[in-house]
Amino acid sequence: MREIEFRAWDKKEQKMYYDGFYITPAGAVIWRNDALPEPEDYILEQYTGLKDKNGIKIFEGDIVSYCYKLVSFDSFDNDTPYKLPVIWDEDYMCFGIKASEDVFFDLLFLSKDDELEIQGHIHEDKK
């Protein structure tokens, strides 16, 4: 059975929550203390169903590094690991990473090589 899991980024507290909340059928988030935050105060990110090479669950919004070795593109250095965010792509209807406007890599396809590694997430301070 497929594991459905979410995490929530609290924009005000600048903190990621993996538990302590639940999602109503309408999609609203309710914290366990019965607080009902405004939808603009949090971001929900879904678990992709995949793990990185260290066994860590990959969620949308995670930054993953990957060294693409299967196909040579003129604009890509195949020996350099790319650090790109995991996104849900509506056109392809799957999780993946977008290397450029025209190049999208399906996360399931990339995960077969055991090269994916989480480097952080999109909400971390970029200093």
N, CA, C and O atoms as CSV, one atom per row, in Angstrom:
chain,resi,resn,atom,element,x,y,z
A,1,MET,N,N,0.842,-1.185,0.000
A,1,MET,CA,C,0.000,0.000,0.000
A,1,MET,C,C,0.882,1.242,0.000
A,1,MET,O,O,1.912,1.281,0.673
A,2,ARG,N,N,0.483,2.236,-0.743
A,2,ARG,CA,C,1.243,3.478,-0.840
A,2,ARG,C,C,1.084,4.298,0.439
A,2,ARG,O,O,-0.021,4.466,0.954
A,3,GLU,N,N,2.204,4.799,0.934
A,3,GLU,CA,C,2.196,5.612,2.147
A,3,GLU,C,C,1.924,7.072,1.774
A,3,GLU,O,O,2.687,7.681,1.024
A,4,ILE,N,N,0.837,7.621,2.301
A,4,ILE,CA,C,0.488,9.021,2.076
A,4,ILE,C,C,0.907,9.786,3.320
A,4,ILE,O,O,0.441,9.494,4.421
A,5,GLU,N,N,1.781,10.759,3.147
A,5,GLU,CA,C,2.309,11.491,4.295
A,5,GLU,C,C,2.579,12.932,3.862
A,5,GLU,O,O,2.960,13.196,2.722
A,6,PHE,N,N,2.373,13.845,4.794
A,6,PHE,CA,C,2.637,15.259,4.537
A,6,PHE,C,C,3.498,15.823,5.662
A,6,PHE,O,O,3.561,15.273,6.761
A,7,ARG,N,N,4.145,16.913,5.361
A,7,ARG,CA,C,4.781,17.737,6.377
A,7,ARG,C,C,4.269,19.157,6.143
A,7,ARG,O,O,3.771,19.476,5.063
A,8,ALA,N,N,4.395,19.995,7.151
A,8,ALA,CA,C,3.880,21.363,7.049
A,8,ALA,C,C,4.977,22.349,7.425
A,8,ALA,O,O,5.600,22.220,8.479
A,9,TRP,N,N,5.211,23.328,6.566
A,9,TRP,CA,C,6.144,24.408,6.838
A,9,TRP,C,C,5.337,25.570,7.399
A,9,TRP,O,O,4.460,26.116,6.730
A,10,ASP,N,N,5.645,25.938,8.634
A,10,ASP,CA,C,4.986,27.066,9.286
A,10,ASP,C,C,5.757,28.324,8.913
A,10,ASP,O,O,6.895,28.513,9.344
A,11,LYS,N,N,5.141,29.177,8.118
A,11,LYS,CA,C,5.815,30.381,7.625
A,11,LYS,C,C,6.127,31.374,8.746
A,11,LYS,O,O,7.154,32.052,8.710
A,12,LYS,N,N,5.250,31.458,9.727
A,12,LYS,CA,C,5.465,32.419,10.809
A,12,LYS,C,C,6.608,31.983,11.727
A,12,LYS,O,O,7.477,32.784,12.072
A,13,GLU,N,N,6.600,30.701,12.121
A,13,GLU,CA,C,7.634,30.196,13.023
A,13,GLU,C,C,8.897,29.768,12.290
A,13,GLU,O,O,9.927,29.506,12.913
A,14,GLN,N,N,8.813,29.696,10.945
A,14,GLN,CA,C,9.948,29.238,10.144
A,14,GLN,C,C,10.422,27.866,10.608
A,14,GLN,O,O,11.611,27.637,10.831
A,15,LYS,N,N,9.445,26.954,10.746
A,15,LYS,CA,C,9.735,25.629,11.282
A,15,LYS,C,C,8.950,24.576,10.514
A,15,LYS,O,O,7.810,24.805,10.108
A,16,MET,N,N,9.586,23.398,10.315
A,16,MET,CA,C,8.941,22.281,9.632
A,16,MET,C,C,8.331,21.338,10.664
A,16,MET,O,O,8.970,20.996,11.659
A,17,TYR,N,N,7.092,20.921,10.418
A,17,TYR,CA,C,6.399,19.972,11.274
A,17,TYR,C,C,6.116,18.691,10.500
A,17,TYR,O,O,5.568,18.725,9.397
A,18,TYR,N,N,6.494,17.566,11.088
A,18,TYR,CA,C,6.227,16.264,10.490
A,18,TYR,C,C,5.050,15.569,11.175
A,18,TYR,O,O,4.507,14.596,10.651
A,19,ASP,N,N,4.668,16.060,12.322
A,19,ASP,CA,C,3.500,15.557,13.028
A,19,ASP,C,C,2.948,16.705,13.862
A,19,ASP,O,O,3.467,17.820,13.819
A,20,GLY,N,N,1.918,16.431,14.604
A,20,GLY,CA,C,1.326,17.485,15.428
A,20,GLY,C,C,0.240,18.250,14.698
A,20,GLY,O,O,-0.213,19.291,15.175
A,21,PHE,N,N,-0.184,17.747,13.544
A,21,PHE,CA,C,-1.256,18.393,12.793
A,21,PHE,C,C,-2.025,17.320,12.037
A,21,PHE,O,O,-1.538,16.205,11.851
A,22,TYR,N,N,-3.202,17.660,11.614
A,22,TYR,CA,C,-3.931,16.774,10.713
A,22,TYR,C,C,-4.598,17.624,9.640
A,22,TYR,O,O,-4.760,18.835,9.787
A,23,ILE,N,N,-4.976,16.960,8.569
A,23,ILE,CA,C,-5.538,17.634,7.406
A,23,ILE,C,C,-6.989,17.187,7.266
A,23,ILE,O,O,-7.283,15.992,7.234
A,24,THR,N,N,-7.890,18.160,7.183
A,24,THR,CA,C,-9.308,17.842,7.024
A,24,THR,C,C,-9.569,17.384,5.588
A,24,THR,O,O,-8.740,17.617,4.708
A,25,PRO,N,N,-10.698,16.742,5.343
A,25,PRO,CA,C,-11.039,16.352,3.973
A,25,PRO,C,C,-11.097,17.543,3.010
A,25,PRO,O,O,-10.917,17.379,1.804
A,26,ALA,N,N,-11.348,18.735,3.545
A,26,ALA,CA,C,-11.385,19.937,2.710
A,26,ALA,C,C,-9.988,20.504,2.449
A,26,ALA,O,O,-9.837,21.449,1.675
A,27,GLY,N,N,-8.958,19.924,3.098
A,27,GLY,CA,C,-7.587,20.373,2.866
A,27,GLY,C,C,-7.066,21.378,3.874
A,27,GLY,O,O,-5.945,21.865,3.731
A,28,ALA,N,N,-7.851,21.697,4.885
A,28,ALA,CA,C,-7.386,22.632,5.912
A,28,ALA,C,C,-6.488,21.900,6.909
A,28,ALA,O,O,-6.679,20.713,7.174
A,29,VAL,N,N,-5.523,22.609,7.449
A,29,VAL,CA,C,-4.631,22.058,8.458
A,29,VAL,C,C,-5.119,22.487,9.839
A,29,VAL,O,O,-5.439,23.655,10.061
A,30,ILE,N,N,-5.172,21.533,10.756
A,30,ILE,CA,C,-5.526,21.833,12.145
A,30,ILE,C,C,-4.408,21.297,13.013
A,30,ILE,O,O,-4.069,20.116,12.935
A,31,TRP,N,N,-3.828,22.157,13.844
A,31,TRP,CA,C,-2.790,21.714,14.773
A,31,TRP,C,C,-3.429,20.952,15.892
A,31,TRP,O,O,-4.617,21.131,16.159
A,32,ARG,N,N,-2.675,20.102,16.560
A,32,ARG,CA,C,-3.232,19.265,17.634
A,32,ARG,C,C,-3.772,20.082,18.790
A,32,ARG,O,O,-4.595,19.587,19.559
A,33,ASN,N,N,-3.332,21.310,18.930
A,33,ASN,CA,C,-3.872,22.167,19.995
A,33,ASN,C,C,-5.157,22.853,19.546
A,33,ASN,O,O,-5.608,23.815,20.166
A,34,ASP,N,N,-5.742,22.347,18.459
A,34,ASP,CA,C,-6.992,22.840,17.873
A,34,ASP,C,C,-6.863,24.205,17.222
A,34,ASP,O,O,-7.869,24.808,16.850
A,35,ALA,N,N,-5.648,24.697,17.079
A,35,ALA,CA,C,-5.462,25.962,16.362
A,35,ALA,C,C,-5.700,25.720,14.873
A,35,ALA,O,O,-5.264,24.712,14.317
A,36,LEU,N,N,-6.383,26.638,14.253
A,36,LEU,CA,C,-6.662,26.562,12.826
A,36,LEU,C,C,-5.940,27.726,12.142
A,36,LEU,O,O,-6.476,28.833,12.084
A,37,PRO,N,N,-4.735,27.489,11.627
A,37,PRO,CA,C,-3.986,28.586,11.013
A,37,PRO,C,C,-4.607,29.012,9.688
A,37,PRO,O,O,-5.339,28.253,9.053
A,38,GLU,N,N,-4.305,30.214,9.297
A,38,GLU,CA,C,-4.732,30.693,7.987
A,38,GLU,C,C,-3.960,29.930,6.913
A,38,GLU,O,O,-2.779,29.640,7.104
A,39,PRO,N,N,-4.592,29.598,5.795
A,39,PRO,CA,C,-3.901,28.848,4.737
A,39,PRO,C,C,-2.611,29.504,4.249
A,39,PRO,O,O,-1.689,28.813,3.814
A,40,GLU,N,N,-2.543,30.821,4.318
A,40,GLU,CA,C,-1.318,31.492,3.866
A,40,GLU,C,C,-0.175,31.412,4.876
A,40,GLU,O,O,0.937,31.860,4.598
A,41,ASP,N,N,-0.457,30.832,6.069
A,41,ASP,CA,C,0.563,30.721,7.115
A,41,ASP,C,C,1.366,29.427,7.061
A,41,ASP,O,O,2.318,29.264,7.824
A,42,TYR,N,N,1.002,28.510,6.177
A,42,TYR,CA,C,1.714,27.240,6.105
A,42,TYR,C,C,1.769,26.737,4.657
A,42,TYR,O,O,1.002,27.170,3.797
A,43,ILE,N,N,2.678,25.832,4.427
A,43,ILE,CA,C,2.800,25.166,3.133
A,43,ILE,C,C,2.821,23.662,3.400
A,43,ILE,O,O,3.645,23.179,4.176
A,44,LEU,N,N,1.930,22.936,2.769
A,44,LEU,CA,C,1.929,21.479,2.871
A,44,LEU,C,C,2.804,20.896,1.775
A,44,LEU,O,O,2.758,21.335,0.626
A,45,GLU,N,N,3.602,19.901,2.144
A,45,GLU,CA,C,4.461,19.218,1.176
A,45,GLU,C,C,4.264,17.720,1.342
A,45,GLU,O,O,4.273,17.201,2.458
A,46,GLN,N,N,4.086,17.031,0.219
A,46,GLN,CA,C,3.768,15.607,0.246
A,46,GLN,C,C,5.017,14.745,0.138
A,46,GLN,O,O,5.975,15.092,-0.553
A,47,TYR,N,N,4.985,13.618,0.834
A,47,TYR,CA,C,6.027,12.602,0.727
A,47,TYR,C,C,5.920,11.965,-0.647
A,47,TYR,O,O,4.822,11.622,-1.086
A,48,THR,N,N,7.037,11.804,-1.328
A,48,THR,CA,C,7.044,11.272,-2.692
A,48,THR,C,C,6.898,9.754,-2.746
A,48,THR,O,O,6.622,9.195,-3.807
A,49,GLY,N,N,7.079,9.092,-1.618
A,49,GLY,CA,C,7.071,7.632,-1.601
A,49,GLY,C,C,8.461,7.054,-1.832
A,49,GLY,O,O,8.630,5.835,-1.867
A,50,LEU,N,N,9.451,7.920,-1.989
A,50,LEU,CA,C,10.828,7.494,-2.268
A,50,LEU,C,C,11.757,7.952,-1.151
A,50,LEU,O,O,11.450,8.887,-0.412
A,51,LYS,N,N,12.897,7.276,-1.044
A,51,LYS,CA,C,13.919,7.655,-0.067
A,51,LYS,C,C,15.223,7.927,-0.799
A,51,LYS,O,O,15.466,7.394,-1.882
A,52,ASP,N,N,16.067,8.773,-0.186
A,52,ASP,CA,C,17.362,9.060,-0.801
A,52,ASP,C,C,18.327,7.907,-0.512
A,52,ASP,O,O,17.951,6.906,0.099
A,53,LYS,N,N,19.566,8.062,-0.957
A,53,LYS,CA,C,20.535,6.969,-0.816
A,53,LYS,C,C,20.884,6.658,0.644
A,53,LYS,O,O,21.484,5.623,0.934
A,54,ASN,N,N,20.507,7.557,1.562
A,54,ASN,CA,C,20.741,7.341,2.988
A,54,ASN,C,C,19.496,6.843,3.719
A,54,ASN,O,O,19.495,6.720,4.944
A,55,GLY,N,N,18.440,6.557,2.961
A,55,GLY,CA,C,17.215,6.046,3.558
A,55,GLY,C,C,16.292,7.109,4.121
A,55,GLY,O,O,15.366,6.785,4.866
A,56,ILE,N,N,16.523,8.383,3.780
A,56,ILE,CA,C,15.705,9.490,4.288
A,56,ILE,C,C,14.557,9.751,3.309
A,56,ILE,O,O,14.763,9.804,2.097
A,57,LYS,N,N,13.351,9.912,3.849
A,57,LYS,CA,C,12.182,10.166,3.013
A,57,LYS,C,C,12.336,11.469,2.237
A,57,LYS,O,O,12.772,12.483,2.782
A,58,ILE,N,N,11.973,11.428,0.962
A,58,ILE,CA,C,12.041,12.617,0.096
A,58,ILE,C,C,10.644,13.215,-0.016
A,58,ILE,O,O,9.695,12.544,-0.422
A,59,PHE,N,N,10.536,14.490,0.351
A,59,PHE,CA,C,9.291,15.241,0.236
A,59,PHE,C,C,9.428,16.273,-0.874
A,59,PHE,O,O,10.534,16.675,-1.234
A,60,GLU,N,N,8.279,16.697,-1.413
A,60,GLU,CA,C,8.352,17.820,-2.349
A,60,GLU,C,C,8.899,19.009,-1.564
A,60,GLU,O,O,8.586,19.177,-0.385
A,61,GLY,N,N,9.705,19.820,-2.208
A,61,GLY,CA,C,10.349,20.944,-1.536
A,61,GLY,C,C,11.741,20.627,-1.034
A,61,GLY,O,O,12.496,21.539,-0.699
A,62,ASP,N,N,12.103,19.335,-0.973
A,62,ASP,CA,C,13.472,18.976,-0.604
A,62,ASP,C,C,14.417,19.345,-1.746
A,62,ASP,O,O,14.052,19.270,-2.919
A,63,ILE,N,N,15.619,19.739,-1.388
A,63,ILE,CA,C,16.676,19.957,-2.385
A,63,ILE,C,C,17.460,18.650,-2.444
A,63,ILE,O,O,17.981,18.182,-1.432
A,64,VAL,N,N,17.537,18.068,-3.633
A,64,VAL,CA,C,18.283,16.825,-3.793
A,64,VAL,C,C,19.453,17.051,-4.747
A,64,VAL,O,O,19.375,17.849,-5.681
A,65,SER,N,N,20.522,16.335,-4.488
A,65,SER,CA,C,21.645,16.370,-5.425
A,65,SER,C,C,21.608,15.086,-6.236
A,65,SER,O,O,21.263,14.016,-5.735
A,66,TYR,N,N,21.971,15.226,-7.498
A,66,TYR,CA,C,21.981,14.086,-8.390
A,66,TYR,C,C,22.979,14.347,-9.503
A,66,TYR,O,O,23.045,15.449,-10.047
A,67,CYS,N,N,23.747,13.337,-9.833
A,67,CYS,CA,C,24.699,13.423,-10.932
A,67,CYS,C,C,24.114,12.614,-12.082
A,67,CYS,O,O,24.098,11.384,-12.029
A,68,TYR,N,N,23.640,13.285,-13.105
A,68,TYR,CA,C,22.937,12.619,-14.201
A,68,TYR,C,C,23.939,11.995,-15.158
A,68,TYR,O,O,24.683,12.709,-15.830
A,69,LYS,N,N,23.965,10.667,-15.226
A,69,LYS,CA,C,24.986,9.959,-15.990
A,69,LYS,C,C,24.433,9.194,-17.186
A,69,LYS,O,O,25.208,8.630,-17.958
A,70,LEU,N,N,23.124,9.161,-17.358
A,70,LEU,CA,C,22.550,8.278,-18.362
A,70,LEU,C,C,22.529,8.865,-19.771
A,70,LEU,O,O,22.696,8.140,-20.752
A,71,VAL,N,N,22.326,10.160,-19.869
A,71,VAL,CA,C,22.226,10.806,-21.174
A,71,VAL,C,C,23.108,12.031,-21.169
A,71,VAL,O,O,23.186,12.738,-20.164
A,72,SER,N,N,23.760,12.286,-22.258
A,72,SER,CA,C,24.608,13.467,-22.348
A,72,SER,C,C,23.845,14.601,-23.020
A,72,SER,O,O,23.375,14.469,-24.150
A,73,PHE,N,N,23.732,15.697,-22.317
A,73,PHE,CA,C,23.148,16.914,-22.878
A,73,PHE,C,C,24.265,17.918,-23.068
A,73,PHE,O,O,25.161,18.021,-22.230
A,74,ASP,N,N,24.222,18.651,-24.151
A,74,ASP,CA,C,25.254,19.646,-24.405
A,74,ASP,C,C,25.361,20.654,-23.270
A,74,ASP,O,O,26.454,21.123,-22.951
A,75,SER,N,N,24.230,20.986,-22.661
A,75,SER,CA,C,24.222,22.032,-21.640
A,75,SER,C,C,24.433,21.500,-20.222
A,75,SER,O,O,24.403,22.281,-19.271
A,76,PHE,N,N,24.646,20.188,-20.056
A,76,PHE,CA,C,24.806,19.618,-18.728
A,76,PHE,C,C,26.144,18.919,-18.597
A,76,PHE,O,O,26.553,18.152,-19.469
A,77,ASP,N,N,26.815,19.197,-17.497
A,77,ASP,CA,C,28.061,18.513,-17.163
A,77,ASP,C,C,27.683,17.275,-16.366
A,77,ASP,O,O,27.223,17.394,-15.230
A,78,ASN,N,N,27.866,16.099,-16.934
A,78,ASN,CA,C,27.401,14.864,-16.313
A,78,ASN,C,C,28.172,14.470,-15.067
A,78,ASN,O,O,27.735,13.571,-14.349
A,79,ASP,N,N,29.294,15.100,-14.782
A,79,ASP,CA,C,30.067,14.763,-13.593
A,79,ASP,C,C,29.781,15.691,-12.417
A,79,ASP,O,O,30.268,15.462,-11.310
A,80,THR,N,N,29.005,16.722,-12.652
A,80,THR,CA,C,28.691,17.692,-11.609
A,80,THR,C,C,27.342,17.362,-10.993
A,80,THR,O,O,26.349,17.262,-11.715
A,81,PRO,N,N,27.278,17.189,-9.665
A,81,PRO,CA,C,25.969,16.937,-9.059
A,81,PRO,C,C,25.121,18.209,-9.071
A,81,PRO,O,O,25.579,19.279,-8.670
A,82,TYR,N,N,23.915,18.079,-9.522
A,82,TYR,CA,C,22.986,19.193,-9.530
A,82,TYR,C,C,22.201,19.179,-8.236
A,82,TYR,O,O,21.826,18.113,-7.746
A,83,LYS,N,N,21.950,20.349,-7.680
A,83,LYS,CA,C,21.141,20.479,-6.466
A,83,LYS,C,C,19.875,21.219,-6.861
A,83,LYS,O,O,19.881,22.428,-7.093
A,84,LEU,N,N,18.785,20.458,-6.932
A,84,LEU,CA,C,17.537,21.008,-7.431
A,84,LEU,C,C,16.380,20.612,-6.512
A,84,LEU,O,O,16.425,19.562,-5.872
A,85,PRO,N,N,15.340,21.458,-6.449
A,85,PRO,CA,C,14.198,21.136,-5.590
A,85,PRO,C,C,13.282,20.091,-6.225
A,85,PRO,O,O,13.113,20.046,-7.444
A,86,VAL,N,N,12.708,19.269,-5.386
A,86,VAL,CA,C,11.714,18.298,-5.826
A,86,VAL,C,C,10.386,19.029,-5.978
A,86,VAL,O,O,9.952,19.744,-5.075
A,87,ILE,N,N,9.751,18.843,-7.126
A,87,ILE,CA,C,8.465,19.499,-7.397
A,87,ILE,C,C,7.459,18.465,-7.886
A,87,ILE,O,O,7.825,17.373,-8.320
A,88,TRP,N,N,6.189,18.834,-7.806
A,88,TRP,CA,C,5.133,18.061,-8.454
A,88,TRP,C,C,4.870,18.758,-9.776
A,88,TRP,O,O,4.588,19.956,-9.803
A,89,ASP,N,N,4.960,18.023,-10.864
A,89,ASP,CA,C,4.746,18.600,-12.180
A,89,ASP,C,C,3.362,18.189,-12.697
A,89,ASP,O,O,3.092,17.006,-12.903
A,90,GLU,N,N,2.504,19.172,-12.900
A,90,GLU,CA,C,1.138,18.908,-13.358
A,90,GLU,C,C,1.116,18.317,-14.764
A,90,GLU,O,O,0.254,17.491,-15.063
A,91,ASP,N,N,2.042,18.719,-15.634
A,91,ASP,CA,C,2.056,18.204,-17.005
A,91,ASP,C,C,2.413,16.721,-17.048
A,91,ASP,O,O,1.780,15.948,-17.767
A,92,TYR,N,N,3.422,16.325,-16.281
A,92,TYR,CA,C,3.865,14.933,-16.255
A,92,TYR,C,C,3.140,14.099,-15.193
A,92,TYR,O,O,3.221,12.871,-15.199
A,93,MET,N,N,2.431,14.776,-14.283
A,93,MET,CA,C,1.693,14.120,-13.196
A,93,MET,C,C,2.599,13.216,-12.362
A,93,MET,O,O,2.266,12.065,-12.079
A,94,CYS,N,N,3.761,13.771,-11.972
A,94,CYS,CA,C,4.686,13.017,-11.123
A,94,CYS,C,C,5.615,13.992,-10.404
A,94,CYS,O,O,5.702,15.170,-10.751
A,95,PHE,N,N,6.312,13.463,-9.383
A,95,PHE,CA,C,7.342,14.231,-8.704
A,95,PHE,C,C,8.619,14.143,-9.523
A,95,PHE,O,O,8.889,13.127,-10.164
A,96,GLY,N,N,9.400,15.214,-9.496
A,96,GLY,CA,C,10.660,15.205,-10.218
A,96,GLY,C,C,11.457,16.450,-9.920
A,96,GLY,O,O,11.146,17.215,-9.008
A,97,ILE,N,N,12.501,16.633,-10.718
A,97,ILE,CA,C,13.313,17.843,-10.630
A,97,ILE,C,C,13.377,18.460,-12.015
A,97,ILE,O,O,13.470,17.763,-13.025
A,98,LYS,N,N,13.325,19.762,-12.035
A,98,LYS,CA,C,13.340,20.489,-13.301
A,98,LYS,C,C,14.724,21.109,-13.467
A,98,LYS,O,O,15.074,22.073,-12.787
A,99,ALA,N,N,15.505,20.538,-14.382
A,99,ALA,CA,C,16.873,20.986,-14.590
A,99,ALA,C,C,16.923,22.281,-15.389
A,99,ALA,O,O,17.850,23.075,-15.227
A,100,SER,N,N,15.949,22.495,-16.237
A,100,SER,CA,C,15.839,23.732,-17.012
A,100,SER,C,C,14.388,23.842,-17.456
A,100,SER,O,O,13.569,22.981,-17.134
A,101,GLU,N,N,14.073,24.887,-18.184
A,101,GLU,CA,C,12.704,25.068,-18.657
A,101,GLU,C,C,12.235,23.884,-19.501
A,101,GLU,O,O,11.057,23.528,-19.481
A,102,ASP,N,N,13.156,23.284,-20.235
A,102,ASP,CA,C,12.809,22.197,-21.153
A,102,ASP,C,C,13.178,20.804,-20.666
A,102,ASP,O,O,12.845,19.821,-21.328
A,103,VAL,N,N,13.861,20.691,-19.523
A,103,VAL,CA,C,14.346,19.385,-19.070
A,103,VAL,C,C,13.787,19.077,-17.691
A,103,VAL,O,O,14.075,19.770,-16.715
A,104,PHE,N,N,12.974,18.012,-17.630
A,104,PHE,CA,C,12.361,17.546,-16.387
A,104,PHE,C,C,12.756,16.094,-16.188
A,104,PHE,O,O,12.635,15.289,-17.112
A,105,PHE,N,N,13.230,15.742,-14.985
A,105,PHE,CA,C,13.607,14.369,-14.667
A,105,PHE,C,C,12.609,13.788,-13.671
A,105,PHE,O,O,12.402,14.353,-12.597
A,106,ASP,N,N,12.005,12.689,-14.012
A,106,ASP,CA,C,11.076,11.967,-13.155
A,106,ASP,C,C,11.845,11.428,-11.947
A,106,ASP,O,O,12.856,10.745,-12.113
A,107,LEU,N,N,11.379,11.728,-10.744
A,107,LEU,CA,C,12.083,11.328,-9.523
A,107,LEU,C,C,12.160,9.807,-9.379
A,107,LEU,O,O,13.177,9.281,-8.926
A,108,LEU,N,N,11.108,9.103,-9.756
A,108,LEU,CA,C,11.130,7.644,-9.671
A,108,LEU,C,C,12.232,7.076,-10.566
A,108,LEU,O,O,12.951,6.161,-10.166
A,109,PHE,N,N,12.360,7.614,-11.760
A,109,PHE,CA,C,13.405,7.188,-12.693
A,109,PHE,C,C,14.793,7.459,-12.110
A,109,PHE,O,O,15.673,6.600,-12.164
A,110,LEU,N,N,14.983,8.652,-11.556
A,110,LEU,CA,C,16.291,9.008,-10.990
A,110,LEU,C,C,16.635,8.179,-9.757
A,110,LEU,O,O,17.806,7.890,-9.510
A,111,SER,N,N,15.631,7.799,-8.988
A,111,SER,CA,C,15.887,7.084,-7.739
A,111,SER,C,C,16.394,5.662,-7.970
A,111,SER,O,O,16.915,5.046,-7.040
A,112,LYS,N,N,16.261,5.139,-9.151
A,112,LYS,CA,C,16.706,3.776,-9.452
A,112,LYS,C,C,18.223,3.622,-9.340
A,112,LYS,O,O,18.720,2.520,-9.109
A,113,ASP,N,N,18.955,4.721,-9.503
A,113,ASP,CA,C,20.423,4.665,-9.459
A,113,ASP,C,C,21.004,4.833,-8.062
A,113,ASP,O,O,22.221,4.756,-7.889
A,114,ASP,N,N,20.158,5.063,-7.062
A,114,ASP,CA,C,20.631,5.297,-5.693
A,114,ASP,C,C,21.627,6.442,-5.601
A,114,ASP,O,O,22.560,6.392,-4.799
A,115,GLU,N,N,21.436,7.465,-6.412
A,115,GLU,CA,C,22.333,8.619,-6.407
A,115,GLU,C,C,21.707,9.835,-5.727
A,115,GLU,O,O,22.425,10.768,-5.365
A,116,LEU,N,N,20.403,9.847,-5.548
A,116,LEU,CA,C,19.738,11.001,-4.953
A,116,LEU,C,C,20.134,11.160,-3.494
A,116,LEU,O,O,20.184,10.190,-2.736
A,117,GLU,N,N,20.416,12.408,-3.114
A,117,GLU,CA,C,20.728,12.680,-1.716
A,117,GLU,C,C,20.124,14.021,-1.331
A,117,GLU,O,O,20.311,15.019,-2.026
A,118,ILE,N,N,19.395,14.035,-0.215
A,118,ILE,CA,C,18.786,15.281,0.264
A,118,ILE,C,C,19.877,16.197,0.787
A,118,ILE,O,O,20.737,15.786,1.566
A,119,GLN,N,N,19.827,17.458,0.341
A,119,GLN,CA,C,20.788,18.472,0.751
A,119,GLN,C,C,20.153,19.527,1.654
A,119,GLN,O,O,20.859,20.347,2.241
A,120,GLY,N,N,18.855,19.509,1.763
A,120,GLY,CA,C,18.131,20.516,2.546
A,120,GLY,C,C,16.724,20.654,1.989
A,120,GLY,O,O,16.222,19.745,1.329
A,121,HIS,N,N,16.086,21.789,2.252
A,121,HIS,CA,C,14.780,22.047,1.665
A,121,HIS,C,C,14.680,23.508,1.265
A,121,HIS,O,O,15.486,24.337,1.687
A,122,ILE,N,N,13.694,23.813,0.455
A,122,ILE,CA,C,13.584,25.137,-0.165
A,122,ILE,C,C,13.328,26.255,0.833
A,122,ILE,O,O,13.484,27.428,0.493
A,123,HIS,N,N,12.942,25.917,2.048
A,123,HIS,CA,C,12.606,26.942,3.036
A,123,HIS,C,C,13.796,27.352,3.901
A,123,HIS,O,O,13.710,28.321,4.655
A,124,GLU,N,N,14.895,26.627,3.796
A,124,GLU,CA,C,16.071,26.963,4.602
A,124,GLU,C,C,16.638,28.311,4.186
A,124,GLU,O,O,16.505,28.739,3.039
A,125,ASP,N,N,17.268,28.960,5.143
A,125,ASP,CA,C,17.909,30.243,4.882
A,125,ASP,C,C,19.003,30.039,3.836
A,125,ASP,O,O,19.859,29.168,3.993
A,126,LYS,N,N,18.977,30.824,2.791
A,126,LYS,CA,C,19.905,30.645,1.672
A,126,LYS,C,C,21.188,31.473,1.811
A,126,LYS,O,O,21.878,31.695,0.816
A,127,LYS,N,N,21.518,31.927,3.010
A,127,LYS,CA,C,22.706,32.771,3.217
A,127,LYS,C,C,23.974,32.019,2.928
A,127,LYS,O,O,25.064,32.578,3.051
